[in-house]
Amino acid sequence: MASNVTDMEALNNDINDLFQLTNGIILILMQIGFACLEAGAVRSKNTTNIMMKNLMDICFSCVSYWLVGYALAYGRGDTLLGYTYFAGRELPSEKLAHWFFQFGFAATAATIVSGAVAERCNYIAYIVYSIGFIYPPVTHWAWTDEGWLNKLGYVDFAGSGPIHLLGGVCSFCAALFLGPRLGRFGAGKEQIVGHSVPLTGIGGMLLIVGFLSFNGGSLGTITNPGDGATVARVMINTLLGASGGSMIILASTKTGLFGPSTWNFSLTLNAAITGMVSVCASVNKMEFWASFLTGVIAGVVFINIHYFMLWCKVDDPLDAVAVHFGGGFWGVISASLFSHGGIAYGANKQAAMFLAYEMVGACAIISWGWAASCVMFGTLKLLGKLRVSEEDEQKGLDIAMHNEPGYHPMGWKTFPPVSETSSALVSHNDGHNKKNNAYRLRQPDFINPGFSDTENGIHPLEVSVRM
């Protein structure tokens, strides 16, 4: 009998590990979504640089999390930091699946910042901030038994605060120290737009799918009674959050609240992501109506921060601050309002203290993120390693840093070369070739007008919306 019980426990542990590993793989696949989202939102001369950063986010974050990150976050220690498991030493085998899933969170935290510094950040600076020493301490505070925020009563199921709010604060600090891209602000300056809305859209939809594992996998187990129902609730609430954020902004742009009346895709997509960010903190303890309402309010928060950043002339090409700081901060507050036991279920002392604990957590995360980011980005700026030269920025980072253009000019040419006067005749149903219906083949000096426009920072639309 004892053997059967032991075997069942081992099987449950293996199933739980498989649950974390499977969701961890999908979580890491979100890097593809981030890569596409960011690549489409920048000019074509910087796409290789974006893809390179997202690739190395995985690699640098993996090594740093192995060496120090997991130890600081989940090692045995005090209320502030962990002190064991450095370089994986003495890491129990039963924690390996947990390590893998939490590494995905660490990589996500680093990727958030890469969008805010796109098109002008030095690659050395990128390597420094992607190592990720800022994120692990907050994880320890909020998600370990000995962490001071956890002991206080701070609640955050899937990272509205430790991941998204922190990432948003670091993004704002980085964008502030870097300064805007050349030509971004000023009298007579045109808006700098990304080169591919479809690429951005693909990335955004991949993130929506990835968020289901981001939030659902945070439970960590699937064998306890009720785990399946909890994961299902988490995933449904995640989609409802995205729906609320996207629908309010879609309706607002169509009614002309933010410029000409259009069914705006870029703002709608970012609002959907903000909605998912906002439900992370209490996605396991929200009713469906609450997650939808949280997403709706998150959309409003997003659009206000989006325009506030423009008013402040802080250049954030991916709206990382509006999405992650806005969604993360509101998500932490929303947990104390709309989750079970929140103010919406009774304005009592317990609910008020819940709100107070969440506010303390948010303030602590903001303070730590701001202080650590100022030291890191300020030091890099003083050393002259934060921003690329003006010449390199104008040339484009694909050429200046990598010598690998994302869209090589030779890729637009035909082979063998076609003369400028050559043309092909179109055959119609009547069997006769009509010269007046002929079309010309692509010439060897062919130039894609859209490619040329994005390279030169020109956009023909009078009104456009950036990502």
C-alpha positions, -999 to 999 in steps of 0.1 A, spaced: 0 0 0 28 24 9 44 17 -24 13 25 -43 10 59 -25 46 67 -32 42 58 -69 11 80 -71 29 109 -55 58 105 -79 33 104 -108 16 135 -96 50 153 -93 59 143 -129 26 155 -142 30 188 -124 65 191 -138 52 184 -173 25 210 -168 52 236 -160 75 225 -187 48 226 -214 36 260 -204 72 272 -201 79 262 -237 48 282 -248 59 311 -226 93 312 -243 76 311 -277 63 345 -267 98 358 -277 87 351 -313 57 373 -306 78 401 -291 103 398 -320 76 402 -346 57 429 -327 89 450 -323 103 444 -357 71 455 -374 69 486 -352 103 500 -362 117 511 -395 130 485 -418 166 496 -413 165 483 -377 148 450 -380 178 428 -378 188 446 -346 154 439 -331 155 402 -341 190 399 -327 180 414 -294 151 391 -290 172 360 -298 198 370 -273 172 379 -247 167 341 -244 204 333 -242 217 361 -219 187 357 -196 192 320 -195 229 323 -184 223 350 -159 193 333 -144 214 301 -141 243 319 -125 226 343 -101 189 351 -110 172 320 -97 193 321 -65 184 357 -57 147 350 -65 140 315 -50 171 305 -31 168 301 7 175 334 23 159 363 42 130 386 35 149 405 8 170 380 -12 179 343 -16 214 331 -10 215 295 -24 214 277 -57 240 300 -74 250 285 -107 226 257 -100 246 243 -71 225 222 -47 194 229 -68 170 200 -61 158 180 -91 122 187 -82 128 224 -87 141 221 -123 107 225 -139 100 255 -117 134 270 -128 125 265 -164 91 282 -162 104 311 -141 133 317 -165 106 325 -191 93 352 -168 128 366 -164 133 367 -202 99 385 -206 109 411 -181 141 419 -201 122 419 -234 98 446 -222 126 471 -220 140 463 -255 109 478 -271 113 512 -253 149 516 -264 145 504 -300 163 521 -329 190 539 -309 203 518 -280 239 506 -280 242 468 -281 266 469 -251 239 486 -231 214 460 -242 236 432 -230 239 449 -196 202 453 -190 193 419 -204 214 402 -178 185 410 -154 197 417 -119 167 440 -113 139 415 -116 149 386 -92 148 405 -59 112 416 -66 103 380 -73 117 370 -40 97 397 -22 64 387 -37 65 350 -45 85 332 -18 73 323 17 100 344 34 95 375 10 85 406 29 57 415 4 42 381 6 43 381 44 27 415 44 -3 403 24 6 414 -11 -12 392 -37 -1 388 -74 -9 356 -91 10 360 -125 30 392 -124 11 424 -129 36 439 -104 68 419 -104 70 416 -142 49 442 -160 49 471 -136 87 467 -130 93 463 -167 73 495 -174 92 515 -148 126 503 -163 113 511 -198 104 547 -188 138 552 -172 156 538 -202 137 559 -227 142 590 -206 180 585 -203 183 576 -240 163 605 -253 141 604 -284 151 591 -318 165 616 -343 136 636 -358 110 622 -334 98 655 -319 100 691 -328 82 716 -350 74 702 -384 86 667 -375 66 639 -389 57 609 -369 81 580 -371 61 548 -380 69 511 -382 75 495 -415 50 465 -413 16 465 -396 10 428 -406 43 418 -389 33 437 -358 -2 421 -359 12 386 -361 35 393 -331 6 407 -311 -16 377 -318 12 353 -308 15 372 -275 -22 368 -269 -19 330 -273 13 330 -252 -4 349 -224 -27 319 -218 3 299 -207 19 329 -191 -10 332 -167 -23 296 -167 11 280 -160 16 303 -130 -5 280 -109 24 255 -110 3 224 -105 -24 205 -123 -30 174 -101 -46 189 -70 -84 189 -68 -98 220 -86 -65 228 -105 -81 221 -139 -110 245 -132 -86 271 -119 -65 270 -150 -96 272 -172 -108 302 -153 -74 319 -156 -73 314 -194 -109 326 -199 -103 356 -177 -71 364 -197 -90 365 -230 -118 385 -214 -92 411 -202 -79 414 -237 -114 417 -251 -123 445 -227 -92 465 -235 -95 461 -273 -132 467 -276 -132 500 -256 -103 514 -277 -118 501 -310 -150 519 -302 -132 551 -290 -111 553 -322 -142 548 -344 -161 575 -326 -132 599 -333 -121 604 -297 -84 601 -307 -83 617 -342 -101 609 -374 -128 582 -372 -111 549 -380 -111 512 -369 -76 517 -356 -56 484 -355 -24 495 -337 -40 511 -307 -66 483 -304 -38 456 -304 -19 474 -277 -50 478 -256 -57 441 -259 -22 434 -245 -27 459 -218 -60 442 -208 -42 409 -204 -14 425 -183 -40 441 -161 -57 408 -150 -25 390 -142 -25 398 -105 -59 382 -97 -68 363 -128 -74 332 -107 -99 348 -84 -120 370 -107 -154 365 -120 -158 368 -157 -175 402 -155 -147 415 -133 -119 405 -157 -138 421 -186 -143 453 -167 -107 453 -156 -97 451 -193 -120 479 -202 -105 502 -176 -70 490 -186 -77 502 -222 -85 537 -209 -54 537 -187 -33 527 -217 -45 554 -240 -41 581 -214 -5 571 -207 2 568 -245 -7 604 -250 10 615 -218 42 601 -230 39 620 -263 31 652 -243 62 646 -222 82 639 -254 95 606 -240 101 584 -270 87 549 -265 84 532 -300 65 501 -287 44 519 -260 60 496 -235 54 521 -207 17 526 -215 11 488 -219 32 474 -191 34 502 -165 -2 512 -171 -16 477 -172 6 464 -144 -2 493 -120 -39 491 -127 -38 453 -124 -23 455 -89 -50 479 -78 -77 460 -96 -69 428 -76 -80 446 -44 -111 459 -60 -126 431 -82 -111 398 -70 -128 376 -44 -125 394 -11 -120 428 -28 -138 460 -22 -165 452 -48 -176 423 -25 -178 445 6 -162 477 17 -149 465 50 -116 467 69 -102 435 54 -109 448 19 -93 481 27 -62 465 41 -60 444 9 -60 476 -11 -33 490 12 -11 460 8 -14 461 -29 -5 498 -29 26 492 -7 37 465 -31 32 487 -62 51 516 -45 80 493 -35 83 478 -70 82 513 -86 108 526 -62 132 497 -67 128 497 -104 134 534 -107 164 535 -84 181 504 -99 174 516 -135 187 551 -128 220 536 -115 223 513 -145 213 535 -173 228 566 -158 262 548 -155 260 536 -191 252 571 -202 282 586 -183 304 560 -199 291 568 -233 278 533 -238 241 539 -237 233 553 -272 247 548 -306 262 577 -326 241 600 -347 257 586 -378 249 550 -369 213 559 -360 208 576 -393 224 547 -412 203 521 -393 215 496 -367 212 467 -391 241 481 -411 260 499 -384 260 471 -358 254 439 -377 262 446 -414 231 425 -421 202 445 -435 168 431 -427 157 438 -462 188 436 -484 186 458 -515 196 428 -536 165 411 -525 144 435 -546 163 427 -578 155 401 -604 179 376 -617 188 374 -645 186 412 -649 157 425 -670 161 455 -692 142 486 -685 123 484 -718 114 447 -716 79 436 -709 58 405 -709 27 401 -728 -5 390 -711 -25 363 -728 -63 366 -725 -91 343 -731 -94 353 -767 -59 338 -773 -45 371 -786 -17 390 -770 -27 426 -763 2 450 -762 -19 476 -743 -25 450 -715 11 442 -711 29 445 -678 65 453 -671 87 429 -651 104 442 -620 135 461 -631 170 455 -616 169 489 -600 135 483 -586 127 502 -554 98 494 -532 81 527 -524 70 516 -489 105 503 -482 120 536 -493 95 556 -472 103 538 -440 140 541 -446 138 578 -450 114 583 -421 86 595 -445 51 584 -442 25 595 -468 -5 594 -445 -16 626 -429 -25 608 -397 -10 576 -385 -7 558 -353 25 542 -342 29 510 -321 
